[in-house]
Amino acid sequence: MKRAPATLWQLRLYVMDQTPKSVTAFSNLKKICESHLKGHYHIKVIDLLKHPQLAKGDQILAIPTVVRMLPKPVRTILGNLSDAERVLVGLDLRADG
């Protein structure tokens, strides 16, 4: 049964400037959201070069990092998000059977 996105998913992607890894992470996250949450998600990209103080609030230790703010519980995934299956499991988006 595929999870129906009842609420707007709020995701934060923490990056450091427009590095290839950061650009890849955004592209991968957007692709996953479009195929599983189309019309029910918002990605806020936070550049830690411009806003370093924001890293502390979500305890960001590495970049790129995506944080699922809503729906609760908060979930965090590190890396460029190229392993779609890992991202689906991490965001709790994988269909159950």
A tleap script that builds the chain and sets N, CA, C and O, in Angstrom:
source leaprc.protein.ff14SB
mol = sequence {
  NMET LYS ARG ALA PRO ALA THR LEU TRP GLN
  LEU ARG LEU TYR VAL MET ASP GLN THR PRO
  LYS SER VAL THR ALA PHE SER ASN LEU LYS
  LYS ILE CYS GLU SER HIE LEU LYS GLY HIE
  TYR HIE ILE LYS VAL ILE ASP LEU LEU LYS
  HIE PRO GLN LEU ALA LYS GLY ASP GLN ILE
  LEU ALA ILE PRO THR VAL VAL ARG MET LEU
  PRO LYS PRO VAL ARG THR ILE LEU GLY ASN
  LEU SER ASP ALA GLU ARG VAL LEU VAL GLY
  LEU ASP LEU ARG ALA ASP CGLY
}
set mol.1.N position { 0.851 -1.182 0.000 }
set mol.1.CA position { 0.000 0.000 0.000 }
set mol.1.C position { 0.890 1.237 0.000 }
set mol.1.O position { 1.754 1.388 0.864 }
set mol.2.N position { 0.680 2.106 -0.956 }
set mol.2.CA position { 1.495 3.319 -1.059 }
set mol.2.C position { 0.957 4.383 -0.109 }
set mol.2.O position { -0.249 4.603 -0.006 }
set mol.3.N position { 1.881 5.030 0.577 }
set mol.3.CA position { 1.505 6.071 1.522 }
set mol.3.C position { 0.931 7.257 0.745 }
set mol.3.O position { 1.542 7.731 -0.213 }
set mol.4.N position { -0.226 7.725 1.155 }
set mol.4.CA position { -0.824 8.904 0.531 }
set mol.4.C position { -0.391 10.145 1.307 }
set mol.4.O position { -0.646 10.244 2.507 }
set mol.5.N position { 0.256 11.087 0.637 }
set mol.5.CA position { 0.708 12.286 1.341 }
set mol.5.C position { -0.472 13.172 1.712 }
set mol.5.O position { -0.963 13.943 0.887 }
set mol.6.N position { -0.925 13.061 2.960 }
set mol.6.CA position { -2.086 13.812 3.421 }
set mol.6.C position { -1.716 15.253 3.749 }
set mol.6.O position { -2.534 16.161 3.598 }
set mol.7.N position { -0.505 15.454 4.190 }
set mol.7.CA position { -0.081 16.793 4.570 }
set mol.7.C position { 1.062 17.242 3.673 }
set mol.7.O position { 1.640 16.450 2.928 }
set mol.8.N position { 1.370 18.513 3.760 }
set mol.8.CA position { 2.500 19.054 3.027 }
set mol.8.C position { 3.779 18.630 3.726 }
set mol.8.O position { 3.967 18.902 4.912 }
set mol.9.N position { 4.653 17.968 2.994 }
set mol.9.CA position { 5.939 17.557 3.544 }
set mol.9.C position { 6.885 18.744 3.480 }
set mol.9.O position { 7.052 19.356 2.425 }
set mol.10.N position { 7.500 19.066 4.598 }
set mol.10.CA position { 8.446 20.168 4.647 }
set mol.10.C position { 9.845 19.605 4.853 }
set mol.10.O position { 10.146 18.981 5.871 }
set mol.11.N position { 10.687 19.847 3.857 }
set mol.11.CA position { 12.046 19.327 3.870 }
set mol.11.C position { 13.035 20.480 3.829 }
set mol.11.O position { 12.821 21.471 3.131 }
set mol.12.N position { 14.105 20.345 4.573 }
set mol.12.CA position { 15.201 21.313 4.526 }
set mol.12.C position { 16.435 20.599 4.000 }
set mol.12.O position { 16.820 19.539 4.493 }
set mol.13.N position { 17.045 21.204 2.987 }
set mol.13.CA position { 18.279 20.659 2.439 }
set mol.13.C position { 19.405 21.611 2.792 }
set mol.13.O position { 19.448 22.744 2.312 }
set mol.14.N position { 20.313 21.146 3.630 }
set mol.14.CA position { 21.467 21.957 4.036 }
set mol.14.C position { 22.615 21.683 3.083 }
set mol.14.O position { 23.017 20.536 2.887 }
set mol.15.N position { 23.142 22.755 2.490 }
set mol.15.CA position { 24.241 22.648 1.536 }
set mol.15.C position { 25.308 23.682 1.888 }
set mol.15.O position { 25.111 24.534 2.754 }
set mol.16.N position { 26.430 23.585 1.203 }
set mol.16.CA position { 27.510 24.557 1.355 }
set mol.16.C position { 27.840 25.075 -0.034 }
set mol.16.O position { 28.631 24.475 -0.762 }
set mol.17.N position { 27.222 26.204 -0.398 }
set mol.17.CA position { 27.426 26.812 -1.703 }
set mol.17.C position { 26.881 25.886 -2.800 }
set mol.17.O position { 26.169 24.928 -2.499 }
set mol.18.N position { 27.204 26.157 -4.037 }
set mol.18.CA position { 26.716 25.376 -5.175 }
set mol.18.C position { 27.746 24.339 -5.613 }
set mol.18.O position { 28.103 24.273 -6.789 }
set mol.19.N position { 28.218 23.539 -4.677 }
set mol.19.CA position { 29.190 22.502 -5.015 }
set mol.19.C position { 28.492 21.406 -5.820 }
set mol.19.O position { 27.272 21.261 -5.740 }
set mol.20.N position { 29.253 20.638 -6.593 }
set mol.20.CA position { 28.621 19.536 -7.351 }
set mol.20.C position { 27.824 18.590 -6.454 }
set mol.20.O position { 26.754 18.123 -6.844 }
set mol.21.N position { 28.331 18.311 -5.275 }
set mol.21.CA position { 27.640 17.413 -4.344 }
set mol.21.C position { 26.302 18.019 -3.889 }
set mol.21.O position { 25.297 17.317 -3.780 }
set mol.22.N position { 26.309 19.324 -3.629 }
set mol.22.CA position { 25.088 20.011 -3.203 }
set mol.22.C position { 24.054 20.044 -4.323 }
set mol.22.O position { 22.871 19.803 -4.085 }
set mol.23.N position { 24.496 20.340 -5.537 }
set mol.23.CA position { 23.597 20.385 -6.695 }
set mol.23.C position { 23.011 19.006 -6.962 }
set mol.23.O position { 21.822 18.885 -7.260 }
set mol.24.N position { 23.829 17.969 -6.858 }
set mol.24.CA position { 23.368 16.593 -7.046 }
set mol.24.C position { 22.340 16.217 -5.989 }
set mol.24.O position { 21.322 15.597 -6.301 }
set mol.25.N position { 22.602 16.589 -4.742 }
set mol.25.CA position { 21.668 16.276 -3.655 }
set mol.25.C position { 20.307 16.917 -3.914 }
set mol.25.O position { 19.275 16.272 -3.732 }
set mol.26.N position { 20.299 18.182 -4.338 }
set mol.26.CA position { 19.029 18.859 -4.615 }
set mol.26.C position { 18.298 18.181 -5.767 }
set mol.26.O position { 17.092 17.943 -5.691 }
set mol.27.N position { 19.019 17.876 -6.819 }
set mol.27.CA position { 18.428 17.223 -7.977 }
set mol.27.C position { 17.822 15.871 -7.604 }
set mol.27.O position { 16.701 15.558 -8.006 }
set mol.28.N position { 18.563 15.071 -6.838 }
set mol.28.CA position { 18.076 13.752 -6.411 }
set mol.28.C position { 16.853 13.877 -5.512 }
set mol.28.O position { 15.891 13.125 -5.664 }
set mol.29.N position { 16.886 14.823 -4.578 }
set mol.29.CA position { 15.762 15.012 -3.658 }
set mol.29.C position { 14.514 15.448 -4.424 }
set mol.29.O position { 13.419 14.949 -4.169 }
set mol.30.N position { 14.681 16.367 -5.349 }
set mol.30.CA position { 13.542 16.851 -6.137 }
set mol.30.C position { 12.933 15.720 -6.968 }
set mol.30.O position { 11.712 15.604 -7.071 }
set mol.31.N position { 13.789 14.892 -7.556 }
set mol.31.CA position { 13.321 13.763 -8.359 }
set mol.31.C position { 12.484 12.797 -7.507 }
set mol.31.O position { 11.418 12.348 -7.927 }
set mol.32.N position { 12.981 12.490 -6.317 }
set mol.32.CA position { 12.272 11.575 -5.414 }
set mol.32.C position { 10.943 12.188 -4.970 }
set mol.32.O position { 9.918 11.506 -4.945 }
set mol.33.N position { 10.963 13.466 -4.624 }
set mol.33.CA position { 9.735 14.139 -4.189 }
set mol.33.C position { 8.706 14.195 -5.312 }
set mol.33.O position { 7.515 13.994 -5.074 }
set mol.34.N position { 9.155 14.464 -6.526 }
set mol.34.CA position { 8.235 14.541 -7.664 }
set mol.34.C position { 7.570 13.193 -7.925 }
set mol.34.O position { 6.397 13.148 -8.296 }
set mol.35.N position { 8.297 12.102 -7.736 }
set mol.35.CA position { 7.693 10.807 -8.020 }
set mol.35.C position { 6.879 10.247 -6.851 }
set mol.35.O position { 6.030 9.383 -7.067 }
set mol.36.N position { 7.113 10.713 -5.625 }
set mol.36.CA position { 6.404 10.143 -4.471 }
set mol.36.C position { 5.506 11.129 -3.728 }
set mol.36.O position { 4.601 10.715 -3.004 }
set mol.37.N position { 5.748 12.435 -3.900 }
set mol.37.CA position { 4.997 13.446 -3.140 }
set mol.37.C position { 4.476 14.567 -4.029 }
set mol.37.O position { 4.192 15.658 -3.535 }
set mol.38.N position { 4.348 14.327 -5.300 }
set mol.38.CA position { 4.017 15.393 -6.255 }
set mol.38.C position { 2.902 16.306 -5.731 }
set mol.38.O position { 1.799 15.856 -5.420 }
set mol.39.N position { 3.223 17.595 -5.646 }
set mol.39.CA position { 2.251 18.580 -5.186 }
set mol.39.C position { 2.074 18.653 -3.681 }
set mol.39.O position { 1.285 19.459 -3.187 }
set mol.40.N position { 2.801 17.815 -2.943 }
set mol.40.CA position { 2.625 17.770 -1.486 }
set mol.40.C position { 3.936 17.954 -0.734 }
set mol.40.O position { 4.107 17.413 0.358 }
set mol.41.N position { 4.862 18.717 -1.314 }
set mol.41.CA position { 6.139 18.906 -0.637 }
set mol.41.C position { 6.679 20.311 -0.870 }
set mol.41.O position { 6.337 20.978 -1.847 }
set mol.42.N position { 7.524 20.736 0.047 }
set mol.42.CA position { 8.235 22.010 -0.089 }
set mol.42.C position { 9.675 21.767 0.369 }
set mol.42.O position { 9.914 21.287 1.477 }
set mol.43.N position { 10.627 22.106 -0.499 }
set mol.43.CA position { 12.051 21.966 -0.155 }
set mol.43.C position { 12.615 23.354 0.091 }
set mol.43.O position { 12.559 24.225 -0.777 }
set mol.44.N position { 13.154 23.547 1.273 }
set mol.44.CA position { 13.841 24.799 1.588 }
set mol.44.C position { 15.338 24.506 1.586 }
set mol.44.O position { 15.823 23.708 2.389 }
set mol.45.N position { 16.065 25.153 0.680 }
set mol.45.CA position { 17.509 24.961 0.601 }
set mol.45.C position { 18.175 25.998 1.485 }
set mol.45.O position { 17.935 27.197 1.339 }
set mol.46.N position { 19.011 25.536 2.402 }
set mol.46.CA position { 19.715 26.418 3.328 }
set mol.46.C position { 21.203 26.320 3.048 }
set mol.46.O position { 21.823 25.275 3.241 }
set mol.47.N position { 21.765 27.438 2.587 }
set mol.47.CA position { 23.188 27.518 2.284 }
set mol.47.C position { 23.920 27.934 3.560 }
set mol.47.O position { 23.771 29.057 4.039 }
set mol.48.N position { 24.710 27.009 4.097 }
set mol.48.CA position { 25.393 27.274 5.370 }
set mol.48.C position { 26.549 28.263 5.231 }
set mol.48.O position { 27.071 28.739 6.240 }
set mol.49.N position { 26.956 28.579 4.012 }
set mol.49.CA position { 27.930 29.668 3.839 }
set mol.49.C position { 27.277 30.994 4.161 }
set mol.49.O position { 27.914 31.885 4.723 }
set mol.50.N position { 25.995 31.132 3.805 }
set mol.50.CA position { 25.256 32.371 4.047 }
set mol.50.C position { 24.607 32.407 5.423 }
set mol.50.O position { 24.443 33.481 6.002 }
set mol.51.N position { 24.237 31.248 5.948 }
set mol.51.CA position { 23.520 31.170 7.230 }
set mol.51.C position { 24.118 30.087 8.130 }
set mol.51.O position { 23.428 29.123 8.462 }
set mol.52.N position { 25.375 30.222 8.529 }
set mol.52.CA position { 26.024 29.156 9.316 }
set mol.52.C position { 25.335 28.885 10.650 }
set mol.52.O position { 25.402 27.768 11.163 }
set mol.53.N position { 24.679 29.884 11.214 }
set mol.53.CA position { 24.019 29.717 12.510 }
set mol.53.C position { 22.854 28.729 12.449 }
set mol.53.O position { 22.455 28.185 13.478 }
set mol.54.N position { 22.310 28.492 11.267 }
set mol.54.CA position { 21.174 27.580 11.136 }
set mol.54.C position { 21.572 26.113 11.275 }
set mol.54.O position { 20.711 25.260 11.485 }
set mol.55.N position { 22.842 25.816 11.163 }
set mol.55.CA position { 23.302 24.432 11.294 }
set mol.55.C position { 23.086 23.909 12.707 }
set mol.55.O position { 22.805 22.726 12.894 }
set mol.56.N position { 23.213 24.768 13.684 }
set mol.56.CA position { 23.114 24.331 15.077 }
set mol.56.C position { 21.705 23.860 15.442 }
set mol.56.O position { 21.547 22.866 16.149 }
set mol.57.N position { 20.683 24.573 14.960 }
set mol.57.CA position { 19.306 24.249 15.313 }
set mol.57.C position { 18.904 22.827 14.943 }
set mol.57.O position { 18.223 22.152 15.715 }
set mol.58.N position { 19.318 22.375 13.773 }
set mol.58.CA position { 18.990 21.019 13.332 }
set mol.58.C position { 20.158 20.060 13.515 }
set mol.58.O position { 20.139 18.944 12.997 }
set mol.59.N position { 21.170 20.495 14.250 }
set mol.59.CA position { 22.344 19.672 14.561 }
set mol.59.C position { 22.977 19.092 13.300 }
set mol.59.O position { 23.174 17.882 13.193 }
set mol.60.N position { 23.292 19.961 12.353 }
set mol.60.CA position { 23.887 19.548 11.087 }
set mol.60.C position { 25.385 19.381 11.278 }
set mol.60.O position { 26.083 20.333 11.629 }
set mol.61.N position { 25.875 18.177 11.047 }
set mol.61.CA position { 27.288 17.873 11.233 }
set mol.61.C position { 28.006 17.630 9.912 }
set mol.61.O position { 29.235 17.683 9.855 }
set mol.62.N position { 27.260 17.368 8.866 }
set mol.62.CA position { 27.842 17.102 7.552 }
set mol.62.C position { 26.888 17.652 6.497 }
set mol.62.O position { 25.693 17.821 6.744 }
set mol.63.N position { 27.437 17.925 5.323 }
set mol.63.CA position { 26.592 18.404 4.243 }
set mol.63.C position { 26.926 17.647 2.972 }
set mol.63.O position { 28.063 17.200 2.825 }
set mol.64.N position { 26.000 17.481 2.055 }
set mol.64.CA position { 24.604 17.898 2.192 }
set mol.64.C position { 23.824 16.984 3.149 }
set mol.64.O position { 24.120 15.798 3.295 }
set mol.65.N position { 22.820 17.582 3.789 }
set mol.65.CA position { 21.935 16.869 4.703 }
set mol.65.C position { 20.511 17.312 4.428 }
set mol.65.O position { 20.250 18.505 4.270 }
set mol.66.N position { 19.591 16.365 4.369 }
set mol.66.CA position { 18.173 16.712 4.264 }
set mol.66.C position { 17.510 16.368 5.588 }
set mol.66.O position { 17.755 15.311 6.171 }
set mol.67.N position { 16.661 17.286 6.052 }
set mol.67.CA position { 15.916 17.087 7.291 }
set mol.67.C position { 14.429 17.155 6.958 }
set mol.67.O position { 13.955 18.141 6.395 }
set mol.68.N position { 13.705 16.105 7.310 }
set mol.68.CA position { 12.246 16.114 7.153 }
set mol.68.C position { 11.669 16.751 8.403 }
set mol.68.O position { 11.708 16.163 9.484 }
set mol.69.N position { 11.131 17.963 8.252 }
set mol.69.CA position { 10.549 18.681 9.382 }
set mol.69.C position { 9.118 18.219 9.643 }
set mol.69.O position { 8.730 17.991 10.789 }
set mol.70.N position { 8.341 18.083 8.573 }
set mol.70.CA position { 6.964 17.610 8.652 }
set mol.70.C position { 6.755 16.609 7.536 }
set mol.70.O position { 7.328 16.792 6.462 }
set mol.71.N position { 5.983 15.583 7.720 }
set mol.71.CA position { 5.310 15.227 8.966 }
set mol.71.C position { 6.294 14.714 10.017 }
set mol.71.O position { 7.375 14.221 9.696 }
set mol.72.N position { 5.892 14.843 11.263 }
set mol.72.CA position { 6.712 14.363 12.363 }
set mol.72.C position { 6.730 12.842 12.327 }
set mol.72.O position { 5.787 12.269 11.781 }
set mol.73.N position { 7.702 12.156 12.850 }
set mol.73.CA position { 8.886 12.684 13.529 }
set mol.73.C position { 9.916 13.230 12.539 }
set mol.73.O position { 9.930 12.864 11.364 }
set mol.74.N position { 10.759 14.098 13.038 }
set mol.74.CA position { 11.838 14.646 12.229 }
set mol.74.C position { 12.780 13.517 11.843 }
set mol.74.O position { 13.110 12.664 12.666 }
set mol.75.N position { 13.212 13.518 10.580 }
set mol.75.CA position { 14.168 12.513 10.097 }
set mol.75.C position { 15.295 13.229 9.367 }
set mol.75.O position { 15.082 14.279 8.760 }
set mol.76.N position { 16.490 12.661 9.428 }
set mol.76.CA position { 17.671 13.265 8.825 }
set mol.76.C position { 18.388 12.250 7.952 }
set mol.76.O position { 18.555 11.093 8.336 }
set mol.77.N position { 18.815 12.699 6.761 }
set mol.77.CA position { 19.581 11.846 5.847 }
set mol.77.C position { 20.786 12.638 5.367 }
set mol.77.O position { 20.660 13.792 4.957 }
set mol.78.N position { 21.960 12.006 5.422 }
set mol.78.CA position { 23.204 12.644 4.984 }
set mol.78.C position { 23.584 12.171 3.586 }
set mol.78.O position { 23.217 11.075 3.163 }
set mol.79.N position { 24.330 13.025 2.875 }
set mol.79.CA position { 24.899 12.614 1.596 }
set mol.79.C position { 24.206 13.236 0.403 }
set mol.79.O position { 23.334 14.091 0.549 }
set mol.80.N position { 24.611 12.789 -0.797 }
set mol.80.CA position { 24.089 13.406 -2.018 }
set mol.80.C position { 22.765 12.783 -2.469 }
set mol.80.O position { 22.248 13.132 -3.530 }
set mol.81.N position { 22.220 11.871 -1.678 }
set mol.81.CA position { 20.895 11.291 -1.900 }
set mol.81.C position { 20.793 10.497 -3.201 }
set mol.81.O position { 19.711 10.379 -3.775 }
set mol.82.N position { 21.916 9.954 -3.664 }
set mol.82.CA position { 21.923 9.202 -4.918 }
set mol.82.C position { 21.332 7.800 -4.766 }
set mol.82.O position { 20.907 7.208 -5.758 }
set mol.83.N position { 21.297 7.264 -3.561 }
set mol.83.CA position { 20.702 5.950 -3.316 }
set mol.83.C position { 19.218 6.161 -2.999 }
set mol.83.O position { 18.839 6.349 -1.842 }
set mol.84.N position { 18.394 6.128 -4.036 }
set mol.84.CA position { 16.971 6.458 -3.889 }
set mol.84.C position { 16.280 5.561 -2.860 }
set mol.84.O position { 15.457 6.038 -2.079 }
set mol.85.N position { 16.605 4.275 -2.853 }
set mol.85.CA position { 15.966 3.354 -1.901 }
set mol.85.C position { 16.272 3.755 -0.460 }
set mol.85.O position { 15.396 3.716 0.404 }
set mol.86.N position { 17.519 4.141 -0.211 }
set mol.86.CA position { 17.925 4.574 1.129 }
set mol.86.C position { 17.183 5.854 1.527 }
set mol.86.O position { 16.785 6.010 2.682 }
set mol.87.N position { 17.001 6.753 0.583 }
set mol.87.CA position { 16.293 8.005 0.852 }
set mol.87.C position { 14.822 7.720 1.145 }
set mol.87.O position { 14.249 8.298 2.069 }
set mol.88.N position { 14.211 6.833 0.363 }
set mol.88.CA position { 12.806 6.485 0.591 }
set mol.88.C position { 12.606 5.879 1.975 }
set mol.88.O position { 11.643 6.208 2.667 }
set mol.89.N position { 13.505 5.005 2.372 }
set mol.89.CA position { 13.423 4.401 3.706 }
set mol.89.C position { 13.669 5.479 4.773 }
set mol.89.O position { 12.948 5.557 5.767 }
set mol.90.N position { 14.689 6.298 4.552 }
set mol.90.CA position { 15.026 7.342 5.522 }
set mol.90.C position { 13.927 8.363 5.730 }
set mol.90.O position { 13.716 8.836 6.847 }
set mol.91.N position { 13.223 8.707 4.654 }
set mol.91.CA position { 12.120 9.672 4.762 }
set mol.91.C position { 10.800 8.992 5.115 }
set mol.91.O position { 9.782 9.660 5.298 }
set mol.92.N position { 10.819 7.660 5.209 }
set mol.92.CA position { 9.631 6.870 5.485 }
set mol.92.C position { 8.609 7.012 4.347 }
set mol.92.O position { 7.418 7.207 4.586 }
set mol.93.N position { 9.096 6.910 3.126 }
set mol.93.CA position { 8.243 7.028 1.938 }
set mol.93.C position { 8.074 5.721 1.190 }
set mol.93.O position { 7.258 5.645 0.272 }
set mol.94.N position { 8.815 4.699 1.553 }
set mol.94.CA position { 8.755 3.436 0.816 }
set mol.94.C position { 7.422 2.756 1.022 }
set mol.94.O position { 6.918 2.678 2.143 }
set mol.95.N position { 6.859 2.268 -0.054 }
set mol.95.CA position { 5.579 1.552 0.031 }
set mol.95.C position { 5.769 0.250 0.804 }
set mol.95.O position { 6.790 -0.425 0.665 }
set mol.96.N position { 4.789 -0.087 1.607 }
set mol.96.CA position { 4.844 -1.321 2.402 }
set mol.96.C position { 4.181 -2.448 1.620 }
set mol.96.O position { 2.987 -2.710 1.761 }
set mol.97.N position { 4.989 -3.107 0.791 }
set mol.97.CA position { 4.493 -4.270 0.072 }
set mol.97.C position { 3.666 -3.935 -1.105 }
set mol.97.O position { 3.186 -4.832 -1.797 }
savepdb mol mol.pdb
quit
